[in-house]
Amino acid sequence: YIGGSISMNESECMLASVQTAIEKKCPYIFVSASGGMRMMTNMLSLMQMTRMTIGINELKKNNLPYIVVISNPTTGGLSASIVSTSDICIGEGGPNGGATFAFAGRRIVEATQKTELPSDFQTVSWQKTKGQVDMILDRKDIAPTIGTLLSILLKKQKSENIEENDSLIENPTQETKQAS
């Protein structure tokens, strides 16, 4: 397991869990901790970014909540693909800005930009200021907060389904118009 990197096996497990969430019509919570994609193995490893993103898009087509918890580290292809497509993104807090959340390494970015970067660069707190992370929580607060978020999201989703069904009952021709 090279730096928590993702290859075909890890991607298959993730896709199987997304499929289970779709079949059971339940929210999907992804806790990220990875060094990115295992590009040194072969091109098939890099292609897993696309496959996982397509899986998440299927989850969203089924109107299921998708929550990501960013733990330390979350870097590379994982941060560039499925982590950045979440409905709600929670960063794990901690000293020095919290969990690392980045695509390329700090030295690479500094060399490319030819500038010194802030000390909290590539942390969840820095990403929160850029709009990439919705909230930062201590580890002990993550589970109860997810519970609260899901109770709100699922209640809203249930009421929307009821309203949609009521409108179809009141105006049955609406269904035919939408389908054609």
PyMOL commands that set and color helices and strands:
alter all, ss='L'
color gray80, all
select helices_A, chain A and resi 8-24+43-46+48-61+76-80+83-85+95-97+106-113+124-129+139-170+173-179
alter helices_A, ss='H'
color red, helices_A
select strands_A, chain A and resi 28-34+66-74+88-92+135-137
alter strands_A, ss='S'
color yellow, strands_A
deselect
rebuild
show_as cartoon
